[in-house]
């Protein structure tokens, strides 16, 4: 992916990053529902988006028109505290009126299916994730790149090496995702 299609924005605090990300999602949802009658959102896992999800539960939205997907899931039993879906439900989804059939959880408890890396697939099996557990199911960069908008949230000094690699043009997973409008990267505590 070309770095010129990546728009970097630094924030002075985690709170300001979280607020800006929540407002971006809210604006995208309103525009998508107005244009197409529905809004599709792929959620990220990990700790960085949790505060954004907590903020989203307080917005006024036409929740029945939202479709929620997960970009990545750890291969653990349903409702395990380490699953990304568990965090999203606890922080946000259990608190709003999104119909259950509009929330598309990855059945990662079934485990990954052995196949070679093929970016043309919608999902990929991951056998060596850097953070435990090593087994995951992830949306492919090609599938994520078909999005109308892509927003990465990056927070914490431990992410600095990955940001340096990305800015240097190295092929890290995040750098392989693109979209027509470019990729937005919201950063706090990294440069």
C-alpha positions as CSV (number, residue, x, y, z in Angstrom):
1,X,0.0,0.0,0.0
2,X,1.2,3.5,-0.8
3,X,1.9,5.6,2.3
4,X,0.4,8.6,0.5
5,X,-3.0,7.0,0.9
6,X,-2.4,6.8,4.7
7,X,-3.6,9.8,6.7
8,X,-1.9,10.0,10.1
9,X,-3.5,12.0,13.0
10,X,-1.9,12.3,16.4
11,X,-3.9,13.1,19.6
12,X,-2.7,14.6,22.8
13,X,-4.6,12.1,25.0
14,X,-6.3,8.7,24.9
15,X,-9.6,10.5,25.7
16,X,-9.3,12.8,22.7
17,X,-8.5,9.8,20.4
18,X,-11.4,7.8,21.7
19,X,-13.8,10.7,21.3
20,X,-12.6,11.4,17.7
21,X,-12.9,7.7,16.8
22,X,-16.5,7.5,18.3
23,X,-17.5,10.6,16.4
24,X,-16.0,9.3,13.2
25,X,-18.0,6.0,13.5
26,X,-21.2,7.9,14.4
27,X,-20.8,10.2,11.3
28,X,-20.0,7.2,9.0
29,X,-23.1,5.3,10.4
30,X,-25.4,8.3,9.8
31,X,-24.1,8.8,6.2
32,X,-24.3,5.1,5.3
33,X,-27.8,4.7,6.7
34,X,-28.9,7.8,4.8
35,X,-27.3,6.6,1.5
36,X,-27.8,2.9,1.7
37,X,-30.3,2.2,4.5
38,X,-27.7,0.3,6.6
39,X,-24.3,0.5,8.2
40,X,-21.7,-2.3,8.3
41,X,-18.9,-2.0,10.9
42,X,-16.0,-4.4,11.4
43,X,-14.7,-4.2,14.9
44,X,-11.1,-4.5,16.0
45,X,-10.1,-6.4,19.1
46,X,-7.6,-5.7,21.8
47,X,-7.7,-3.1,24.4
48,X,-7.3,0.1,22.3
49,X,-10.9,0.2,20.9
50,X,-12.6,-0.7,24.2
51,X,-13.2,2.9,25.3
52,X,-14.6,3.8,21.8
53,X,-17.1,0.9,22.2
54,X,-18.0,2.2,25.6
55,X,-18.7,5.7,24.2
56,X,-20.8,4.2,21.3
57,X,-23.3,2.8,23.7
58,X,-24.3,6.4,24.6
59,X,-25.0,7.7,21.1
60,X,-28.5,8.0,19.6
61,X,-28.5,5.6,16.6
62,X,-30.9,3.6,14.5
63,X,-29.3,0.4,15.9
64,X,-31.6,-1.9,13.8
65,X,-29.7,-0.7,10.7
66,X,-26.3,-1.6,12.0
67,X,-24.5,-4.8,11.0
68,X,-21.6,-5.7,13.2
69,X,-18.7,-8.0,12.2
70,X,-15.4,-8.9,13.9
71,X,-12.1,-8.4,12.1
72,X,-10.2,-10.9,14.3
73,X,-11.1,-13.5,16.9
74,X,-9.1,-15.6,19.3
75,X,-9.8,-19.4,19.1
76,X,-11.3,-19.7,22.5
77,X,-14.6,-20.9,23.9
78,X,-17.6,-18.5,23.5
79,X,-17.8,-15.9,26.2
80,X,-14.2,-16.4,27.2
81,X,-12.8,-13.2,28.7
82,X,-10.0,-13.1,26.1
83,X,-12.3,-13.1,23.1
84,X,-12.7,-9.9,21.2
85,X,-16.4,-10.4,20.9
86,X,-16.8,-10.8,24.7
87,X,-15.1,-7.4,25.2
88,X,-17.3,-5.8,22.6
89,X,-20.5,-7.2,24.1
90,X,-19.5,-6.1,27.6
91,X,-18.4,-2.6,26.6
92,X,-21.1,-1.8,24.1
93,X,-23.3,-4.4,22.3
94,X,-25.1,-5.7,25.4
95,X,-26.2,-2.1,26.1
96,X,-27.8,-1.1,22.8
97,X,-30.7,-2.4,20.7
98,X,-28.8,-4.0,17.8
99,X,-30.8,-7.1,16.9
100,X,-28.9,-10.4,17.6
101,X,-29.1,-11.4,13.9
102,X,-27.2,-8.2,13.0
103,X,-24.2,-9.2,15.1
104,X,-21.9,-11.6,13.2
105,X,-19.6,-13.3,15.7
106,X,-16.8,-15.5,14.3
107,X,-17.2,-19.1,15.5
108,X,-13.5,-19.2,16.4
109,X,-14.1,-21.8,19.1
110,X,-14.1,-24.3,16.1
111,X,-10.5,-23.5,15.5
112,X,-8.6,-22.4,12.4
113,X,-8.7,-24.5,9.3
114,X,-5.2,-25.3,7.9
115,X,-4.7,-23.5,4.6
116,X,-1.9,-21.5,3.0
117,X,-2.0,-17.7,3.2
118,X,-4.3,-16.6,0.4
119,X,-5.2,-12.9,0.5
120,X,-8.1,-13.5,-1.9
121,X,-10.0,-15.2,0.8
122,X,-12.3,-13.3,3.1
123,X,-10.9,-14.9,6.2
124,X,-7.5,-16.3,7.2
125,X,-6.4,-18.9,9.7
126,X,-3.6,-17.6,12.0
127,X,-1.5,-20.1,13.8
128,X,1.2,-17.9,15.2
129,X,-0.3,-14.7,16.5
130,X,2.2,-12.6,18.5
131,X,0.0,-12.4,21.6
132,X,-1.4,-15.5,23.1
133,X,-3.4,-17.5,22.2
134,X,-1.6,-18.1,18.9
135,X,-4.6,-19.5,17.1
136,X,-7.0,-16.9,15.5
137,X,-9.3,-16.3,12.7
138,X,-8.9,-12.9,10.9
139,X,-10.5,-11.1,8.1
140,X,-8.0,-10.9,5.2
141,X,-6.5,-7.6,4.2
142,X,-8.2,-8.0,0.8
143,X,-11.6,-8.2,2.4
144,X,-10.9,-5.3,4.7
145,X,-9.7,-3.3,1.7
146,X,-13.2,-3.5,0.2
147,X,-14.4,-1.2,2.9
148,X,-15.6,2.3,2.2
149,X,-13.6,3.7,5.1
150,X,-10.8,2.2,7.2
151,X,-9.7,3.6,10.6
152,X,-6.8,2.2,12.7
153,X,-6.5,3.2,16.3
154,X,-2.9,3.0,17.6
155,X,-2.1,3.7,21.2
156,X,0.9,3.0,23.4
157,X,4.6,3.2,23.2
158,X,4.7,-0.6,22.6
159,X,3.3,0.1,19.2
160,X,6.1,2.4,18.1
161,X,8.1,-0.3,16.4
162,X,5.1,-1.3,14.2
163,X,4.4,2.4,13.4
164,X,8.1,2.8,12.4
165,X,7.9,-0.2,10.2
166,X,4.7,1.0,8.6
167,X,6.0,4.4,7.9
168,X,9.2,2.9,6.4
169,X,7.1,1.0,3.9
170,X,7.5,-2.4,5.5
171,X,4.8,-4.9,4.9
172,X,3.2,-5.3,8.3
173,X,-0.4,-6.6,8.5
174,X,-1.9,-3.1,8.9
175,X,0.0,-1.7,5.9
176,X,-1.6,-4.3,3.6
177,X,-5.1,-2.8,4.1
178,X,-6.2,0.0,1.8
179,X,-9.3,1.6,0.5
180,X,-10.3,4.2,-2.1
181,X,-10.6,7.0,0.4
182,X,-7.3,6.1,2.0
183,X,-6.6,4.7,5.5
184,X,-6.9,6.9,8.6
185,X,-4.6,6.2,11.5
186,X,-5.4,7.8,14.8
187,X,-2.4,7.7,17.1
188,X,-1.7,8.5,20.8
189,X,1.6,8.1,22.5
190,X,3.4,7.1,19.3
191,X,5.0,9.2,16.6
